[in-house]
Amino acid sequence: MDFMTPEQRHRNMCNVKQENTTPERILMRELRNLHIWFSCHCKELPGKPDIVFKRKKTVVFIDSEFWHGRSRLPKSNIEFWSKKFEYNRKHDAEVSSKLEEAGWKVIRFSDKQIKHDLQNCVKLILLAIGRSEDVCNYTKEK
């Protein structure tokens, strides 16, 4: 049972951050430190990717463990949450498919991957955008 009124719940959910989350800022800062330039939250692409390398036709999504159904299911309102997470996973797959069909490379990281394995995430991006020579230098610097 929900302890909030529908209006309170709506206001609460509207305040959930969708852009410029901490994992996004961490990854973006690391890429900028390497002098790698990109666009953010490109509205004209399906799914509004978090990071876009237009010339390399590569996009990066940073998915929340909770909202994308990669964490444990909440104990209350199980039916709602299982449907919500299933919808989000299906939507993620559709967005990735649309982008790939249009010739884009799609990279997806969870927020935990960014927080716990930033170096590997950056390496994967460098390889995807054709900056393999920078991977060795990046590894040595860290």
C-alpha positions in Angstrom: 0.0 0.0 0.0 1.3 3.4 -0.9 1.7 5.9 1.9 1.4 8.9 -0.5 -1.5 10.4 -2.2 -1.5 10.2 -6.0 -0.6 13.9 -6.2 2.3 13.5 -3.7 3.6 10.4 -5.6 3.4 12.4 -8.9 5.3 15.3 -7.5 7.9 12.9 -6.0 8.4 11.0 -9.3 8.7 14.3 -11.2 11.7 15.2 -9.0 13.6 12.0 -10.0 16.6 13.2 -12.0 16.8 12.1 -15.6 19.7 14.1 -16.8 23.1 15.0 -15.4 23.1 12.3 -12.8 26.3 11.7 -10.8 27.4 8.7 -12.9 26.8 10.8 -16.1 28.9 13.7 -14.7 31.7 11.3 -13.7 32.0 9.7 -17.1 31.6 13.0 -19.0 34.3 14.7 -16.8 36.7 11.8 -17.5 36.1 12.0 -21.3 36.6 15.8 -21.2 39.9 15.3 -19.3 41.0 13.2 -22.2 40.0 16.0 -24.6 37.2 13.9 -26.2 34.3 16.0 -27.3 30.7 14.9 -27.5 27.1 16.1 -27.3 24.8 15.5 -24.4 21.2 14.3 -24.3 20.6 14.5 -28.0 16.9 15.0 -28.4 16.7 14.2 -32.1 17.9 10.6 -31.6 15.7 7.8 -30.2 16.0 7.4 -26.5 17.8 10.7 -26.1 21.2 9.2 -25.5 23.3 10.6 -22.6 26.5 10.9 -24.6 26.6 11.2 -28.4 29.7 11.1 -30.7 27.9 12.3 -33.9 30.9 11.9 -36.3 31.6 8.4 -35.1 27.9 7.5 -35.0 28.3 6.2 -31.4 25.9 6.7 -28.5 26.3 5.9 -24.8 23.4 5.4 -22.4 24.0 5.3 -18.6 21.1 3.3 -17.1 20.1 3.4 -13.5 20.3 0.0 -11.8 16.8 0.6 -10.3 14.8 2.1 -13.2 16.1 -0.3 -15.7 15.3 -3.3 -13.6 18.8 -4.5 -12.8 18.4 -4.4 -9.0 16.1 -6.2 -6.6 12.4 -5.8 -7.0 10.8 -3.6 -4.4 8.9 -5.5 -1.7 5.7 -3.5 -2.1 3.5 -3.2 -5.1 5.4 -6.0 -6.9 3.0 -6.3 -9.8 3.4 -2.6 -10.7 7.2 -2.7 -10.4 7.6 -5.9 -12.4 5.5 -4.4 -15.2 7.4 -1.1 -15.0 10.8 -2.8 -15.2 9.7 -5.1 -18.0 8.4 -2.1 -20.0 11.7 -0.2 -19.4 13.8 -3.2 -20.5 11.7 -3.6 -23.6 11.9 0.1 -24.4 15.7 0.0 -24.0 15.9 -2.9 -26.5 13.7 -1.1 -29.0 15.7 2.1 -28.8 19.0 0.2 -29.2 17.5 -1.6 -32.2 16.3 1.6 -33.9 19.7 3.2 -33.4 21.6 0.2 -34.6 19.4 -0.1 -37.7 20.2 3.5 -38.5 23.9 2.7 -38.3 24.8 3.8 -34.8 26.9 1.9 -32.3 25.1 1.6 -29.0 27.0 1.3 -25.7 25.0 0.9 -22.4 26.5 1.1 -19.0 24.8 0.8 -15.6 25.4 3.5 -13.0 27.2 0.9 -10.9 29.6 0.2 -13.8 30.5 3.8 -14.0 31.0 4.1 -10.2 33.0 0.9 -9.8 34.8 0.4 -13.1 35.2 3.8 -14.8 38.5 3.0 -16.4 37.1 0.0 -18.3 34.0 2.0 -19.4 36.3 4.8 -20.8 38.4 2.1 -22.6 35.3 0.7 -24.2 34.2 4.1 -25.4 37.7 4.9 -26.8 37.7 1.6 -28.7 34.2 2.3 -30.1 35.1 5.7 -31.4 38.3 4.6 -33.0 40.7 6.0 -30.5 42.5 2.7 -29.7 45.9 4.5 -29.6 44.6 6.4 -26.6 43.6 3.2 -24.7 47.3 2.4 -24.0 48.0 5.9 -22.9 44.9 6.1 -20.7 45.9 2.8 -19.0 49.4 4.0 -18.3 48.2 7.3 -16.8 45.8 5.6 -14.3 
